[in-house]
Amino acid sequence: MKLEGRVALVTGAGSGLGREISCRLAREGARIAAVDLRPETAEETLGILSGDGHFACAVDVASGDAVREMVTQVDSEFGQIDILVNNAGVDRMPGDGSDKLLETGQQTIHMSDEGFTSLMAINVNGVFFCLRETLRVMQREERGGSIINMSSIAGLSPNGNVSYAASKAAVLGITRATAREQGRFGIRVNAICPGVIETPMTAGVPEPMLKPLIKATPLRRTGQPDDIASTALFLASDDSSFITGQWISPNGGLVMQ
Ligand SMILES: NC(=O)c1ccc[n+]([C@@H]2O[C@H](COP(=O)([O-])OP(=O)(O)OC[C@H]3O[C@@H](n4cnc5c(N)ncnc54)[C@H](O)[C@@H]3O)[C@@H](O)[C@H]2O)c1
């Protein structure tokens, strides 16, 4: 097992990619701190993890205070955090213009202040708060660590709303800046930029939008959560011990850079 003796904190662990990643890391021997805005879903994830000694709690990652409290709880439970999967995120918020089709050219001008800033609060501030609080534990424990930030192909090329694209590009900036700063502590920081993956987030994407995307994808399919869990395991484990400040994009070839 690749992660025996390690503790992984996974945000957004109650659904989709976060749940699948939690399961994969647990199968490799990690103890999981599964956190989510909806505590009942984090508890459900706990119920399907292999091995013992896992922990679930609730957090709104958009709140610096709530994240500080959550990491304190995880720290007192385990006394170490070796892996952070900064995965919690949303692709739309009320007032973000997503009720207008992208093709109409009206999304951006219909995006309210609140629609833009509330998405950024979760996808960008949330990533930063979780990373900062986890780094405090990682630096104190002097065990090194691996931080995996969930970006998107929207951070690499034009995909999704302005707010979503901005948030996922910001995640790449956070990844590189902290990778440079934290390398001296043996803490690696990388990002995953998934393509279209079948999760509750993408379940509502209408068929007419999905079909051309699959056609434009060289591997001719959408991704499965397992495709992302494999990438997360690679970045979490010592198999990637000389990799930091990078992104990997499991996207079937839809975006090539
Ligand atoms: N599914 C895709 O195609 C895809 C593609 C690229 C990137 N991503 C990214 O992957 C991550 C996971 O997406 P998913 O597809 O599993 O979505 P999902 O909607 O299935 O899961 C997201 C999880 O994040 C949690 N969450 C939302 N806001 C939160 C908050 N404020 N605090 C704590 N938890 C919160 C939700 O409760 C949910 O459990 C997101 O960051 C998303 O942007 C997904």
The ligand as an SDF file (V2000), in Angstrom:
LIG
                    3D

 44 48  0  0  0  0  0  0  0  0999 V2000
  -17.0180   17.0030  -12.5860 N   0  0  0  0  0  0  0  0  0  0  0  0
  -16.2820   17.6410  -13.4870 C   0  0  0  0  0  0  0  0  0  0  0  0
  -16.4550   17.4750  -14.7020 O   0  0  0  0  0  0  0  0  0  0  0  0
  -15.1940   18.5760  -13.0340 C   0  0  0  0  0  0  0  0  0  0  0  0
  -14.3180   19.0690  -14.0120 C   0  0  0  0  0  0  0  0  0  0  0  0
  -13.3040   19.9430  -13.6310 C   0  0  0  0  0  0  0  0  0  0  0  0
  -13.1470   20.2940  -12.3040 C   0  0  0  0  0  0  0  0  0  0  0  0
  -14.0140   19.8140  -11.3770 N   0  0  0  0  0  0  0  0  0  0  0  0
  -13.8150   20.2440   -9.9980 C   0  0  0  0  0  0  0  0  0  0  0  0
  -13.7250   19.1260   -9.1560 O   0  0  0  0  0  0  0  0  0  0  0  0
  -14.2080   19.4470   -7.8490 C   0  0  0  0  0  0  0  0  0  0  0  0
  -15.2550   18.4270   -7.4370 C   0  0  0  0  0  0  0  0  0  0  0  0
  -16.3020   18.4400   -8.3730 O   0  0  0  0  0  0  0  0  0  0  0  0
  -17.4100   17.2920   -8.4760 P   0  0  0  0  0  0  0  0  0  0  0  0
  -17.6650   17.1030   -9.9040 O   0  0  0  0  0  0  0  0  0  0  0  0
  -17.0590   16.1720   -7.6040 O   0  0  0  0  0  0  0  0  0  0  0  0
  -18.6700   18.1110   -7.8870 O   0  0  0  0  0  0  0  0  0  0  0  0
  -19.7930   17.6800   -6.8410 P   0  0  0  0  0  0  0  0  0  0  0  0
  -20.8060   18.7690   -6.9380 O   0  0  0  0  0  0  0  0  0  0  0  0
  -20.2110   16.2800   -7.0680 O   0  0  0  0  0  0  0  0  0  0  0  0
  -19.0350   17.7510   -5.4310 O   0  0  0  0  0  0  0  0  0  0  0  0
  -18.6060   18.9670   -4.8880 C   0  0  0  0  0  0  0  0  0  0  0  0
  -18.5860   18.8090   -3.3710 C   0  0  0  0  0  0  0  0  0  0  0  0
  -18.1020   20.0520   -2.8270 O   0  0  0  0  0  0  0  0  0  0  0  0
  -18.9260   20.3680   -1.6980 C   0  0  0  0  0  0  0  0  0  0  0  0
  -18.9280   21.8100   -1.4660 N   0  0  0  0  0  0  0  0  0  0  0  0
  -19.5080   22.7770   -2.2390 C   0  0  0  0  0  0  0  0  0  0  0  0
  -19.3530   23.9710   -1.6530 N   0  0  0  0  0  0  0  0  0  0  0  0
  -18.6870   23.7710   -0.4960 C   0  0  0  0  0  0  0  0  0  0  0  0
  -18.2500   24.6280    0.5410 C   0  0  0  0  0  0  0  0  0  0  0  0
  -18.5050   25.9450    0.5260 N   0  0  0  0  0  0  0  0  0  0  0  0
  -17.5640   24.0780    1.5760 N   0  0  0  0  0  0  0  0  0  0  0  0
  -17.3190   22.7460    1.6300 C   0  0  0  0  0  0  0  0  0  0  0  0
  -17.7250   21.8870    0.6790 N   0  0  0  0  0  0  0  0  0  0  0  0
  -18.4030   22.4040   -0.3750 C   0  0  0  0  0  0  0  0  0  0  0  0
  -20.3150   19.8800   -2.0840 C   0  0  0  0  0  0  0  0  0  0  0  0
  -21.1520   19.7250   -0.9410 O   0  0  0  0  0  0  0  0  0  0  0  0
  -19.9960   18.5770   -2.7800 C   0  0  0  0  0  0  0  0  0  0  0  0
  -19.9550   17.4880   -1.8770 O   0  0  0  0  0  0  0  0  0  0  0  0
  -14.7400   20.8880   -7.9510 C   0  0  0  0  0  0  0  0  0  0  0  0
  -13.7460   21.7660   -7.4850 O   0  0  0  0  0  0  0  0  0  0  0  0
  -14.9600   21.0600   -9.4340 C   0  0  0  0  0  0  0  0  0  0  0  0
  -14.9020   22.4130   -9.8330 O   0  0  0  0  0  0  0  0  0  0  0  0
  -15.0350   18.9570  -11.7060 C   0  0  0  0  0  0  0  0  0  0  0  0
  1  2  1  0
  2  3  2  0
  2  4  1  0
  4  5  1  0
  4 44  2  0
  5  6  2  0
  6  7  1  0
  7  8  2  0
  8  9  1  0
  8 44  1  0
  9 10  1  0
  9 42  1  0
 10 11  1  0
 11 12  1  0
 11 40  1  0
 12 13  1  0
 13 14  1  0
 14 15  2  0
 14 16  1  0
 14 17  1  0
 17 18  1  0
 18 19  2  0
 18 20  1  0
 18 21  1  0
 21 22  1  0
 22 23  1  0
 23 24  1  0
 23 38  1  0
 24 25  1  0
 25 26  1  0
 25 36  1  0
 26 27  1  0
 26 35  1  0
 27 28  2  0
 28 29  1  0
 29 30  1  0
 29 35  2  0
 30 31  1  0
 30 32  2  0
 32 33  1  0
 33 34  2  0
 34 35  1  0
 36 37  1  0
 36 38  1  0
 38 39  1  0
 40 41  1  0
 40 42  1  0
 42 43  1  0
M  CHG  2   8   1  16  -1
M  END
$$$$
